[in-house]
Amino acid sequence: MTTKLTLTVEKTIIEKAKSYAKRTGRSLSDIIEKYLESITNDEKDDNELSPKLRKIVGVVKLPKNFDEEKELRTYLEKKHL
């Protein structure tokens, strides 16, 4: 069941939030609801994936012999050396 909620927020923040919602194809209500849900979910297991991460899990197929640590180390060496 949904219900109305009245908020008092700085005008510039509202404008930015509306722009963000439009760019991402979401409603401001949905964004706020998801945020409130994320900060109030006390029973969330620390190992549970975030909703954003859950959406992309399985999108990329890596080879069976992919060494994540080696790739990260190589990336960081190139970046910082």
MIFI-373677 format. One record per residue: residue in one letter; y, x, z of N, C-alpha, C in turn. Coordinates in nm, 2 decimals, padded with zeros to 4 digits. Layout:
<nodes>
zaro;n.c2;n.c1;n.c3;ca.c2;ca.c1;ca.c3;c.c2;c.c1;c.c3
A;Y;X;Z;Y;X;Z;Y;X;Z $
...
</nodes>
This chain:
<nodes>
zaro;n.c2;n.c1;n.c3;ca.c2;ca.c1;ca.c3;c.c2;c.c1;c.c3
M;-00.12;00.08;00.00;00.00;00.00;00.00;00.12;00.09;00.00 $
T;00.22;00.06;-00.08;00.34;00.13;-00.09;00.45;00.05;-00.02 $
T;00.55;00.12;00.03;00.67;00.06;00.09;00.79;00.14;00.06 $
K;00.91;00.08;00.07;01.03;00.15;00.04;01.07;00.24;00.15 $
L;01.14;00.35;00.12;01.20;00.44;00.21;01.34;00.48;00.17 $
T;01.43;00.47;00.26;01.57;00.51;00.23;01.59;00.65;00.29 $
L;01.64;00.74;00.21;01.67;00.87;00.25;01.82;00.90;00.23 $
T;01.88;00.99;00.31;02.01;01.04;00.29;02.00;01.19;00.26 $
V;02.04;01.22;00.14;02.02;01.36;00.09;02.15;01.40;00.02 $
E;02.19;01.53;00.02;02.30;01.58;-00.05;02.30;01.54;-00.20 $
K;02.41;01.50;-00.25;02.41;01.45;-00.39;02.36;01.56;-00.49 $
T;02.40;01.69;-00.47;02.36;01.79;-00.56;02.21;01.81;-00.56 $
I;02.15;01.79;-00.44;02.00;01.81;-00.43;01.94;01.69;-00.50 $
I;01.99;01.57;-00.49;01.93;01.46;-00.56;01.94;01.48;-00.71 $
E;02.05;01.53;-00.76;02.07;01.55;-00.90;01.97;01.66;-00.95 $
K;01.95;01.76;-00.88;01.85;01.87;-00.91;01.71;01.81;-00.91 $
A;01.68;01.73;-00.81;01.55;01.68;-00.79;01.52;01.58;-00.91 $
K;01.61;01.50;-00.95;01.59;01.41;-01.06;01.57;01.48;-01.19 $
S;01.65;01.59;-01.21;01.63;01.67;-01.33;01.49;01.74;-01.33 $
Y;01.45;01.79;-01.21;01.31;01.85;-01.20;01.21;01.74;-01.23 $
A;01.22;01.62;-01.18;01.12;01.52;-01.20;01.12;01.48;-01.35 $
K;01.23;01.47;-01.41;01.23;01.44;-01.55;01.16;01.55;-01.64 $
R;01.19;01.68;-01.60;01.13;01.79;-01.68;00.98;01.79;-01.66 $
T;00.94;01.76;-01.54;00.79;01.76;-01.52;00.72;01.63;-01.55 $
G;00.79;01.53;-01.59;00.73;01.40;-01.62;00.67;01.33;-01.50 $
R;00.74;01.35;-01.39;00.69;01.28;-01.27;00.81;01.19;-01.21 $
S;00.78;01.10;-01.13;00.88;01.03;-01.06;00.92;01.10;-00.93 $
L;01.05;01.08;-00.89;01.09;01.14;-00.77;01.01;01.09;-00.65 $
S;00.98;00.96;-00.66;00.89;00.90;-00.55;00.76;00.98;-00.54 $
D;00.70;01.01;-00.65;00.57;01.08;-00.65;00.58;01.22;-00.60 $
I;00.69;01.29;-00.63;00.71;01.42;-00.58;00.73;01.42;-00.43 $
I;00.81;01.33;-00.38;00.84;01.32;-00.24;00.71;01.28;-00.17 $
E;00.64;01.18;-00.22;00.51;01.14;-00.16;00.41;01.25;-00.15 $
K;00.40;01.33;-00.25;00.30;01.44;-00.25;00.34;01.55;-00.15 $
Y;00.48;01.57;-00.14;00.53;01.67;-00.05;00.50;01.63;00.10 $
L;00.53;01.50;00.12;00.51;01.45;00.26;00.36;01.45;00.29 $
E;00.28;01.42;00.20;00.14;01.42;00.22;00.09;01.56;00.25 $
S;00.14;01.66;00.18;00.10;01.80;00.20;00.14;01.85;00.34 $
I;00.26;01.82;00.39;00.30;01.87;00.52;00.25;01.79;00.64 $
T;00.19;01.68;00.61;00.14;01.60;00.72;-00.01;01.59;00.73 $
N;-00.08;01.66;00.64;-00.23;01.66;00.63;-00.28;01.76;00.74 $
D;-00.30;01.71;00.86;-00.34;01.79;00.97;-00.49;01.83;00.96 $
E;-00.57;01.75;00.90;-00.71;01.77;00.89;-00.75;01.86;00.77 $
K;-00.66;01.91;00.70;-00.68;02.00;00.59;-00.75;02.12;00.63 $
D;-00.86;02.15;00.56;-00.94;02.28;00.58;-00.86;02.39;00.52 $
D;-00.85;02.50;00.58;-00.78;02.62;00.53;-00.83;02.67;00.40 $
N;-00.96;02.64;00.37;-01.02;02.69;00.25;-01.01;02.58;00.14 $
E;-00.96;02.47;00.17;-00.94;02.36;00.07;-00.83;02.40;-00.03 $
L;-00.86;02.37;-00.16;-00.76;02.41;-00.27;-00.65;02.31;-00.26 $
S;-00.53;02.37;-00.30;-00.41;02.28;-00.31;-00.43;02.19;-00.43 $
P;-00.36;02.08;-00.44;-00.37;01.99;-00.55;-00.33;02.06;-00.69 $
K;-00.23;02.15;-00.68;-00.19;02.22;-00.81;-00.31;02.31;-00.85 $
L;-00.36;02.38;-00.76;-00.47;02.47;-00.80;-00.60;02.39;-00.84 $
R;-00.62;02.28;-00.77;-00.74;02.20;-00.81;-00.73;02.15;-00.95 $
K;-00.61;02.13;-01.00;-00.59;02.08;-01.14;-00.63;02.18;-01.24 $
I;-00.61;02.31;-01.21;-00.64;02.42;-01.31;-00.78;02.49;-01.29 $
V;-00.85;02.46;-01.18;-00.98;02.52;-01.16;-01.07;02.48;-01.28 $
G;-01.13;02.58;-01.34;-01.22;02.56;-01.45;-01.16;02.56;-01.59 $
V;-01.03;02.58;-01.59;-00.96;02.58;-01.72;-00.99;02.71;-01.79 $
V;-00.99;02.82;-01.72;-01.01;02.95;-01.78;-01.15;02.99;-01.76 $
K;-01.22;03.03;-01.87;-01.36;03.08;-01.86;-01.36;03.23;-01.86 $
L;-01.40;03.29;-01.75;-01.41;03.44;-01.75;-01.55;03.48;-01.77 $
P;-01.57;03.61;-01.82;-01.70;03.66;-01.84;-01.77;03.68;-01.71 $
K;-01.90;03.67;-01.71;-01.98;03.68;-01.59;-01.96;03.82;-01.52 $
N;-01.93;03.92;-01.59;-01.91;04.05;-01.53;-01.77;04.08;-01.50 $
F;-01.68;03.98;-01.50;-01.54;04.00;-01.47;-01.52;04.05;-01.33 $
D;-01.45;04.16;-01.31;-01.43;04.23;-01.18;-01.28;04.20;-01.14 $
E;-01.26;04.10;-01.06;-01.12;04.06;-01.02;-01.05;04.17;-00.96 $
E;-01.11;04.24;-00.86;-01.04;04.35;-00.79;-01.00;04.46;-00.89 $
K;-01.09;04.50;-00.98;-01.06;04.60;-01.07;-00.94;04.56;-01.16 $
E;-00.94;04.44;-01.21;-00.83;04.39;-01.30;-00.70;04.39;-01.22 $
L;-00.70;04.34;-01.10;-00.58;04.34;-01.02;-00.53;04.48;-00.99 $
R;-00.62;04.57;-00.96;-00.58;04.71;-00.94;-00.52;04.77;-01.06 $
T;-00.58;04.74;-01.18;-00.52;04.79;-01.31;-00.39;04.74;-01.34 $
Y;-00.37;04.61;-01.31;-00.24;04.54;-01.34;-00.14;04.60;-01.25 $
L;-00.17;04.62;-01.12;-00.07;04.67;-01.02;-00.03;04.81;-01.05 $
E;-00.13;04.89;-01.10;-00.10;05.03;-01.14;-00.01;05.04;-01.26 $
K;-00.03;04.95;-01.35;00.06;04.95;-01.47;00.20;04.90;-01.43 $
K;00.20;04.81;-01.35;00.33;04.75;-01.31;00.41;04.85;-01.23 $
H;00.35;04.92;-01.14;00.43;05.00;-01.04;00.43;05.15;-01.08 $
L;00.36;05.20;-01.17;00.35;05.34;-01.21;00.42;05.37;-01.34 $
</nodes>
